[in-house]
Amino acid sequence: MKKLIFCHVEIGYPLCTLHYDIGGTQLRKHINVANLGAAEFHRASLSVIQHLVAHVGLAYIPHLFALDDFDVVDVRPVGLSDAGVEFYETYLQHGLAELRLLNGLDVAKRVNVKVKAGAPRFRAGRYRPNRSALLLNGGGKDTAIAGELLGNIGLPFVWLTLGKTPAMERLVRLSGNRSAITLNVGGSLATIQAKTRYRGHKPFSSLLAFLGLLAAFVRRHRYIVVANEYSSNFGNVLSAGLEVNHQYPKSHAFEKLFTTYVNFDILPEVRYFSVLRPLYEIQIAKLFSGHPKYLDSFRSCNVGHRADYWCLDCPKCAFVLLALAPHLNQSQLRMIFGANPFAHPRIQRLIVRLCGPNKPFECVGTQRESMVALWMSHRRHPQNRFLDSLCEICCGGADMDALETEHMGTIERPHSIPSELADLVMPYFADRLGLESPRSSSRRGYARSA
């Protein structure tokens, strides 16, 4: 039986430390909280901070499955409730599904989360939040639109990043809102790299969600806002009866599971939600095209985001190009991607793949969404012979007018935007997408959850 032990946490400033034991190998991960501010950190409840840091440590555990496919996670810093155990076992199963699939492991395997007898139990943390938000900053177009939206509806917010990339820094500057918090996680990297056995995707957005809880509590924010779209709800493949979804931590299913657990066991006052959940990715791209100041500054390529370039060799680059092309002219597309990116043979092959039945393991839209984006791109750029050829290959025989209406003509999709904000957010979307403006989210069927 392969066991991972989450041993304990050390609370300090500016570093909080997470301690793990894997077969006698000691691993330490550090959370640098200096950017939260010493006065604010020391003024906050130490017990609640310890509770929150322990949950950050639990959220990080999927990254350690690169070392082995553990059967048991032995939790010692925090006495989880039954709901907490269920949450983490579900989180591990779905969050590790892609890694397991691509490494030939048991996709449906449930990890046994065991809590050590006598582990400290914590009460849910209470605080008096301000009417303000943390907005998680990924440096891409979705984050930019979320920032513009919050500014438009008058919700004060602070950017939250894990580390920094040039695109993240440019986005903050261009947004006009310079209020930002940066957290960093490091430690034991060389040991982890040396012992890595399984390579592949591990859930990342969920780690940011738990770090957001820590920052929200210390800095007294009520809302933690992310920019996850409706498209992320759809998985890539069904394996062993389990849907494998590359974007599981961005999905509405995770969002609801997370908020239910957090509001019951961790921080009752906080509200975590995606403000872009009612929209398909291609609708977000249309909104983004209305803010040209960001066009040459954002980065959504996961290959080149740290080095600040578009690789034009991955499904994400191909999909972002497809999503933006219906709304931008040739010079604007050239400014972002270079001269005639649709002429790249690799991009053409990736577009055909995006419009096929097997969704790539990347943060991209659905098959039908990609088809709609290609159809609309061809309409905007009818002289582009590459788009003409691709449209014939990918869209032939489909009722593209109906698909376009389905994907671009409504925003009535399940979300968890708090009602006091939804009545401002939904008219914003409708107005900028050229749709009928809803009078009220409660009266017009914009469900807060589903």
C-alpha positions in Angstrom: 0.0 0.0 0.0 1.5 3.3 -1.2 1.0 6.1 1.3 1.5 9.9 1.2 1.7 11.5 4.6 0.8 15.2 5.0 2.6 15.7 8.2 2.1 19.2 9.5 2.1 22.9 8.7 4.3 25.7 10.1 2.7 29.2 10.2 5.2 32.0 9.9 5.6 35.3 8.1 6.6 35.7 5.4 6.8 31.9 4.8 4.3 29.2 5.8 5.6 25.7 5.3 3.8 22.4 4.3 5.6 19.2 5.4 5.1 15.9 3.6 6.6 12.4 4.0 6.7 10.0 1.0 8.4 6.7 2.0 10.8 8.4 4.3 11.6 11.2 1.9 10.8 14.6 3.5 9.3 17.3 1.2 8.7 20.9 2.1 6.6 23.4 0.2 6.7 27.1 1.2 3.9 29.6 0.7 5.3 33.1 0.5 2.6 35.4 2.0 4.7 38.6 2.2 2.4 40.3 -0.2 -0.6 40.0 2.1 1.1 42.5 4.5 2.6 41.8 7.9 0.1 43.9 9.8 -2.9 42.2 8.2 -1.4 38.7 8.6 -0.6 39.1 12.3 -4.0 40.7 13.0 -5.9 37.8 11.5 -6.8 34.7 13.6 -3.8 32.3 13.8 -6.2 29.4 14.2 -8.1 30.2 11.1 -4.8 30.8 9.1 -3.6 27.4 10.3 -6.8 25.9 9.1 -6.6 27.6 5.7 -2.9 26.8 5.1 -3.7 23.1 5.9 -6.3 23.1 3.1 -3.8 24.7 0.7 -1.5 21.8 1.6 -4.3 19.3 0.8 -5.0 21.1 -2.5 -1.4 20.7 -3.5 -1.3 16.9 -3.0 -2.3 16.0 -6.6 1.0 17.5 -7.7 2.8 14.9 -5.6 1.1 12.1 -7.5 3.8 12.7 -10.1 6.0 10.7 -7.7 3.6 7.7 -7.3 0.0 6.7 -7.6 -0.7 6.6 -3.9 -3.4 4.5 -2.4 -3.7 6.4 0.9 -3.3 10.1 1.8 -2.7 10.3 5.6 -3.8 13.7 6.8 -2.4 14.9 10.1 -2.6 18.7 10.3 -6.4 19.0 10.3 -9.2 16.8 11.4 -11.4 16.8 8.4 -15.2 16.3 8.7 -16.9 13.5 6.8 -17.8 16.1 4.2 -14.2 17.1 4.0 -13.0 13.6 3.4 -15.6 13.1 0.7 -14.6 16.4 -1.0 -11.0 15.5 -1.1 -11.6 11.9 -2.3 -13.8 13.3 -5.1 -11.3 16.0 -5.9 -8.4 13.6 -6.2 -10.3 11.1 -8.3 -11.4 13.7 -10.9 -8.4 15.9 -10.6 -6.0 13.0 -11.3 -8.1 11.3 -14.0 -6.1 12.8 -17.0 -2.7 12.0 -15.4 -3.8 8.5 -14.8 -5.3 8.0 -18.2 -2.2 9.2 -20.0 0.1 7.0 -17.9 -1.9 3.8 -18.2 -3.2 3.9 -14.6 -6.6 3.1 -13.1 -8.6 6.2 -14.0 -11.5 5.5 -11.6 -9.4 4.7 -8.6 -10.5 6.4 -5.3 -7.7 7.5 -3.0 -8.4 6.7 0.7 -8.1 10.0 2.6 -7.5 9.0 6.2 -7.4 11.5 9.0 -5.2 10.7 12.0 -6.9 10.3 15.3 -6.5 13.4 17.4 -5.8 15.7 14.5 -6.9 19.2 15.4 -10.4 20.1 14.5 -11.1 23.7 13.5 -14.3 25.6 13.6 -15.3 27.5 10.4 -13.6 30.8 10.4 -15.7 33.9 10.9 -14.8 37.4 9.7 -16.4 40.6 8.6 -15.7 40.9 4.9 -15.7 44.1 2.9 -17.8 44.4 -0.2 -14.8 43.7 -2.4 -13.3 40.9 -4.4 -10.2 39.1 -5.3 -9.9 38.4 -9.0 -7.6 35.6 -10.0 -5.2 36.8 -12.8 -4.1 34.3 -15.4 -2.9 36.9 -17.9 -5.3 35.9 -20.6 -8.4 37.3 -22.4 -10.9 35.8 -20.0 -9.2 37.5 -17.0 -9.1 40.8 -18.8 -12.9 40.6 -19.5 -13.6 39.7 -15.9 -11.6 42.7 -14.8 -13.5 45.1 -17.2 -16.8 43.6 -16.0 -16.1 44.1 -12.3 -15.0 47.6 -12.9 -18.2 48.3 -15.0 -20.5 47.0 -12.3 -18.7 49.0 -9.5 -17.3 46.0 -7.5 -13.9 47.0 -6.0 -11.4 44.3 -6.6 -7.7 43.3 -6.1 -5.8 41.1 -8.6 -4.5 37.9 -7.2 -1.7 36.0 -8.9 0.4 32.9 -8.1 3.8 34.1 -9.3 4.0 36.6 -12.1 4.3 36.5 -15.9 4.9 39.5 -18.2 1.3 39.2 -19.5 -0.1 39.2 -15.9 1.8 42.4 -15.2 0.7 44.1 -18.4 -2.9 43.2 -17.8 -2.8 44.8 -14.3 -1.3 47.9 -15.8 -3.7 48.2 -18.7 -6.7 47.5 -16.6 -6.1 50.8 -14.7 -6.5 48.9 -11.4 -3.0 48.6 -9.9 -4.2 46.8 -6.7 -2.5 43.4 -6.8 -1.4 40.6 -4.5 1.2 38.0 -5.5 1.7 34.8 -3.7 4.4 32.3 -4.4 4.8 28.5 -3.8 8.2 26.9 -3.8 10.5 24.3 -2.1 11.7 20.7 -2.7 11.5 21.3 -6.5 14.8 19.4 -7.2 13.7 16.4 -5.1 10.3 16.3 -6.8 11.8 16.5 -10.3 14.4 13.8 -9.5 11.7 11.4 -8.2 9.0 12.2 -10.8 7.6 9.0 -12.2 4.4 10.1 -13.9 4.4 13.2 -16.1 1.2 15.0 -17.1 -1.4 17.5 -16.1 -2.2 18.1 -12.4 -5.1 20.4 -11.2 -3.8 24.0 -10.8 -6.9 26.2 -10.6 -8.1 24.4 -7.5 -4.8 25.3 -5.7 -5.4 28.9 -6.6 -8.9 28.7 -5.2 -7.6 27.6 -1.8 -4.9 30.2 -1.8 -7.7 32.7 -2.6 -9.4 31.7 0.7 -6.3 32.5 2.6 -5.9 35.9 0.9 -9.6 36.7 1.2 -9.6 36.0 4.9 -6.4 38.0 5.7 -7.4 41.0 3.5 -11.1 40.7 4.3 -12.6 40.3 0.8 -16.1 38.8 0.5 -15.8 37.5 -3.1 -13.2 35.3 -4.8 -13.9 35.7 -8.5 -12.5 33.5 -11.3 -13.0 33.7 -15.1 -14.1 30.2 -16.0 -16.4 29.7 -19.0 -19.3 27.4 -19.7 -17.2 25.4 -22.1 -15.0 24.1 -19.3 -17.9 22.0 -18.1 -17.5 19.5 -20.9 -15.0 16.6 -20.5 -12.6 15.1 -23.0 -13.3 11.4 -22.8 -15.2 8.8 -20.8 -12.9 6.2 -19.3 -13.8 3.4 -16.8 -17.2 5.1 -16.3 -15.5 8.4 -15.3 -15.6 11.6 -17.3 -12.0 12.8 -17.8 -12.0 16.6 -18.0 -8.8 18.5 -18.4 -10.6 21.5 -17.0 -12.3 19.8 -14.1 -11.1 22.4 -11.5 -12.6 25.1 -13.8 -15.9 23.3 -14.2 -19.2 24.3 -12.6 -19.3 20.8 -11.0 -16.1 21.6 -9.1 -17.2 25.1 -8.3 -20.4 23.9 -6.6 -18.6 21.1 -4.7 -15.9 23.5 -3.5 -18.3 26.3 -2.4 -20.6 23.9 -0.6 -17.7 22.5 1.4 -16.0 25.8 2.0 -19.1 27.6 3.2 -20.0 24.8 5.6 -16.6 23.9 7.0 -14.1 26.6 6.3 -15.2 30.2 5.6 -19.0 30.7 5.7 -18.9 34.4 4.6 -16.8 34.0 1.5 -18.3 33.7 -2.0 -16.3 31.9 -4.7 -17.7 31.9 -8.2 -16.9 32.3 -11.9 -18.3 35.6 -13.2 -18.1 34.3 -16.9 -19.8 30.9 -16.3 -22.9 31.8 -18.4 -20.7 32.3 -21.5 -19.1 30.0 -24.1 -15.5 30.8 -24.8 -16.4 32.2 -28.2 -18.8 34.7 -26.6 -16.0 35.8 -24.3 -13.8 36.3 -27.4 -16.4 38.6 -28.8 -16.4 40.7 -25.6 -12.6 40.7 -25.6 -12.4 42.1 -29.2 -14.1 45.2 -27.9 -11.1 46.1 -25.8 -8.2 46.6 -28.3 -5.8 47.8 -25.6 -5.2 44.2 -24.6 -4.7 42.7 -28.0 -0.9 42.8 -28.2 -0.5 42.2 -24.4 -2.4 39.1 -23.4 -1.1 35.5 -23.5 -3.2 32.4 -23.4 -0.7 29.9 -24.7 0.3 27.5 -21.9 3.6 26.6 -23.7 4.8 30.2 -24.1 3.1 32.1 -21.3 6.2 32.4 -19.0 8.5 33.2 -21.9 5.9 35.6 -23.3 5.2 34.2 -26.7 2.6 32.3 -28.8 4.0 28.9 -29.8 1.5 28.5 -32.7 2.0 24.7 -32.2 -0.6 23.8 -29.6 -4.4 23.3 -29.5 -4.7 26.4 -27.2 -3.1 28.7 -29.8 -5.3 27.3 -32.5 -8.5 27.7 -30.5 -7.7 31.3 -29.4 -7.0 32.2 -33.0 -10.3 30.6 -34.1 -12.3 32.3 -31.4 -10.9 35.8 -32.1 -10.8 35.7 -35.9 -14.6 36.4 -36.4 -14.2 39.7 -34.5 -10.8 41.0 -35.6 -9.4 42.3 -38.9 -6.3 40.9 -40.5 -4.0 43.5 -39.1 -5.2 42.9 -35.6 -4.7 39.1 -36.0 -1.3 39.8 -37.4 -0.4 41.9 -34.4 -1.2 39.0 -32.0 -0.1 35.9 -33.9 2.0 37.1 -36.9 1.4 37.1 -40.6 -1.5 34.8 -41.7 -1.5 32.3 -38.9 -4.1 30.2 -40.7 -1.4 29.4 -43.3 0.6 27.4 -40.8 0.2 23.7 -41.6 0.3 22.8 -37.9 -2.4 25.3 -37.1 -4.6 23.8 -39.9 -4.2 20.3 -38.5 -5.0 21.5 -35.0 -8.2 23.2 -36.2 -9.3 20.0 -37.8 -8.6 18.2 -34.6 -10.5 20.8 -32.5 -13.5 20.4 -34.8 -13.4 16.6 -34.4 -15.0 14.3 -31.8 -11.9 14.0 -29.6 -11.4 17.2 -27.6 -7.7 17.8 -27.0 -6.4 17.8 -23.4 -6.2 21.5 -23.2 -8.2 24.5 -22.1 -10.2 24.8 -25.3 -13.9 24.9 -26.4 -16.1 22.1 -27.4 -16.2 20.5 -30.8 -19.3 22.3 -31.9 -18.0 25.6 -30.5 -14.8 25.2 -32.6 -17.0 24.5 -35.7 -19.0 27.7 -35.0 -15.8 29.7 -34.5 -14.4 28.4 -37.8 -17.7 29.1 -39.6 -17.8 32.7 -38.3 -14.1 33.2 -39.1 -14.7 32.2 -42.7 -17.6 34.7 -42.9 -15.4 37.5 -41.6 -12.4 36.6 -43.8 -14.0 35.1 -47.0 -10.9 35.7 -49.1 -8.7 33.5 -46.9 -8.4 30.3 -48.9 -7.2 28.3 -45.9 -10.4 29.1 -44.0 -12.4 28.2 -47.0 -10.7 24.8 -47.2 -11.0 24.1 -43.5 -14.6 25.1 -43.4 -15.4 22.6 -46.2 -13.6 19.9 -44.2 -15.0 20.6 -40.8 -18.4 22.1 -41.2 -19.9 20.3 -44.2 -23.3 18.8 -43.6 -23.9 20.6 -40.3 -26.6 23.1 -39.7 -24.2 25.9 -38.9 -26.8 28.6 -38.6 -28.6 26.7 -35.8 -25.2 26.0 -34.1 -24.3 29.6 -34.2 -27.6 30.6 -32.7 -27.2 28.1 -29.9 -23.7 29.2 -29.0 -23.8 33.0 -29.6 -27.5 33.8 -29.2 -28.2 33.2 -25.5 -26.7 33.6 -22.1 -29.3 31.5 -20.3 -27.0 28.9 -18.8 -26.4 27.6 -15.2 -24.1 29.7 -13.0 -23.4 30.5 -9.4 -23.0 34.3 -9.6 -24.5 35.7 -6.3 -27.9 37.2 -7.0 -26.8 40.7 -5.8 -24.2 40.7 -8.6 -26.1 38.6 -11.3 -28.6 41.4 -11.8 -25.8 43.6 -12.9 -23.6 41.0 -14.7 -26.3 39.5 -17.0 -27.4 42.8 -18.5 -23.7 43.7 -19.1 -23.3 40.5 -21.1 -26.6 40.9 -23.0 -25.8 44.5 -24.0 -22.3 43.8 -25.3 -23.3 40.6 -27.1 -26.3 42.3 -28.8 -28.9 40.1 -27.0 -32.2 40.9 -25.3 -31.4 42.5 -21.9 -32.7 40.5 -19.0 -34.8 42.4 -16.4 -33.8 40.3 -13.5 -31.8 37.1 -13.0 -34.5 35.8 -10.6 -37.4 36.6 -13.0 -35.8 35.5 -16.2 -34.5 32.1 -15.2 -30.8 32.8 -14.8 -30.3 30.0 -12.2 -27.7 30.6 -9.6 -26.8 27.0 -9.7 -27.7 23.8 -11.4 
